[in-house]
C-alpha cells in the first residue's frame, strides 16, 4: 500500500502508477484523515476480506514494475509513431494508458505480449518508410 500526504493524498502521476487505488470517505467538514487512522482502517478491511476471493495462480510470475513501465514507454513510442497524440493531450492520454495497462497485476508473459504488439507497430511503420 502507498499512502499520500494527509492534506492532499496522492498526485495524479502517483495514482496513475498504481495497480489499484482506494479513497476513504471522510466528513465534508473534516476532509482529511490521520495517516495512522487510515492505515488502521485499510488493514482492518483487508484482514476482514482476506481470502474471500479466488486464490492467485502461484505459478505465474508477475512482472516487476520496471518491466511494466518499460512496456508503457514502448507503447508511448508506438502511439506517438501512429499519430495518436495529435490531439495535444499526450500526458493525459499516457496517464490513462498507464491506468489501463498497470491497472492490475500483469504477468511477465502479458507484458512481453504487449511489448510485442508495440514492436510490430514500430517495425511495420519503419518498413513503409
C-alpha positions as CSV (number, residue, x, y, z in Angstrom):
1,X,0.0,0.0,0.0
2,X,1.1,3.6,-0.7
3,X,-0.4,6.5,1.2
4,X,-0.3,10.1,0.2
5,X,0.1,13.2,2.4
6,X,-2.7,13.8,4.8
7,X,-3.7,17.1,3.3
8,X,-3.6,16.2,-0.4
9,X,-3.4,12.5,-1.0
10,X,-1.5,11.1,-4.0
11,X,-0.8,13.2,-7.1
12,X,-2.4,12.1,-10.4
13,X,1.0,10.9,-11.6
14,X,1.4,8.7,-8.5
15,X,-2.1,7.4,-8.8
16,X,-1.6,6.5,-12.5
17,X,1.3,4.2,-11.5
18,X,-0.8,2.2,-9.0
19,X,-2.3,-1.2,-9.8
20,X,-5.4,-0.2,-7.8
21,X,-6.5,2.9,-5.8
22,X,-8.7,3.4,-2.8
23,X,-10.3,6.5,-1.4
24,X,-11.5,6.5,2.1
25,X,-14.7,8.6,2.6
26,X,-14.5,11.4,5.2
27,X,-16.8,14.0,6.6
28,X,-17.1,17.2,4.4
29,X,-16.4,19.3,7.5
30,X,-13.1,17.4,8.1
31,X,-12.0,16.0,4.7
32,X,-8.6,14.6,5.8
33,X,-7.7,11.5,7.9
34,X,-4.7,11.0,10.1
35,X,-2.4,8.6,8.3
36,X,-2.3,6.1,11.3
37,X,-6.1,6.0,11.3
38,X,-6.2,5.5,7.5
39,X,-3.8,2.6,7.8
40,X,-5.8,1.1,10.6
41,X,-9.0,1.2,8.5
42,X,-7.2,-0.3,5.5
43,X,-5.6,-3.1,7.5
44,X,-8.9,-3.9,9.3
45,X,-10.8,-4.2,6.0
46,X,-8.0,-6.2,4.3
47,X,-8.0,-8.6,7.2
48,X,-11.8,-8.9,7.2
49,X,-11.9,-9.8,3.5
50,X,-8.6,-11.6,3.0
51,X,-9.1,-15.0,1.4
52,X,-12.5,-14.2,0.2
53,X,-11.5,-14.1,-3.5
54,X,-10.0,-16.6,-5.8
55,X,-6.6,-17.8,-4.9
56,X,-3.9,-16.2,-7.1
57,X,-2.1,-18.5,-9.5
58,X,1.2,-19.1,-7.7
59,X,2.8,-20.5,-10.9
60,X,2.5,-17.2,-12.8
61,X,5.5,-14.9,-12.4
62,X,4.3,-11.3,-12.1
63,X,6.2,-8.6,-14.0
64,X,8.1,-6.2,-11.8
65,X,7.1,-2.5,-12.0
66,X,10.2,-1.6,-14.1
67,X,9.1,-4.0,-16.8
68,X,5.6,-2.6,-16.8
69,X,7.0,0.9,-17.0
70,X,9.3,-0.2,-19.9
71,X,6.2,-1.6,-21.7
72,X,4.3,1.6,-21.3
73,X,7.3,3.6,-22.7
74,X,7.4,1.1,-25.6
75,X,3.7,1.8,-26.2
76,X,4.3,5.5,-25.9
77,X,6.7,5.4,-28.8
78,X,4.3,3.2,-30.8
79,X,1.3,5.5,-30.2
80,X,3.4,8.6,-31.0
81,X,4.5,7.0,-34.3
82,X,0.9,6.4,-35.4
83,X,-0.1,10.0,-34.5
84,X,-2.2,9.0,-31.6
85,X,-1.2,12.1,-29.7
86,X,-2.1,14.6,-32.4
87,X,-4.9,16.0,-30.2
88,X,-2.2,17.6,-28.0
89,X,-3.2,15.6,-24.9
90,X,-0.2,13.4,-24.7
91,X,0.4,13.5,-20.9
92,X,-3.3,12.9,-20.1
93,X,-3.5,10.1,-22.7
94,X,-0.4,8.5,-21.4
95,X,-1.6,8.7,-17.8
96,X,-4.9,7.0,-19.0
97,X,-2.9,4.3,-20.9
98,X,-0.8,3.7,-17.8
99,X,-4.0,3.1,-15.8
100,X,-5.3,0.6,-18.4
101,X,-2.0,-1.3,-18.6
102,X,-0.9,-1.2,-15.0
103,X,-4.4,-1.2,-13.5
104,X,-4.0,-4.8,-12.4
105,X,-1.0,-7.1,-11.8
106,X,0.5,-8.3,-15.1
107,X,2.5,-11.5,-15.7
108,X,5.8,-11.3,-17.4
109,X,4.2,-13.1,-20.4
110,X,1.4,-10.5,-20.6
111,X,4.0,-7.7,-20.6
112,X,6.0,-9.4,-23.3
113,X,2.9,-9.8,-25.4
114,X,2.0,-6.1,-25.1
115,X,5.6,-5.1,-26.0
116,X,5.5,-7.5,-28.9
117,X,2.4,-5.7,-30.3
118,X,4.0,-2.3,-29.8
119,X,7.1,-3.5,-31.5
120,X,5.1,-4.8,-34.5
121,X,3.6,-1.3,-34.9
122,X,7.0,0.3,-34.9
123,X,8.6,-2.3,-37.3
124,X,5.6,-2.0,-39.7
125,X,6.0,1.7,-39.8
126,X,9.7,1.5,-40.5
127,X,9.1,-0.9,-43.4
128,X,6.7,1.7,-45.0
129,X,9.4,4.4,-44.9
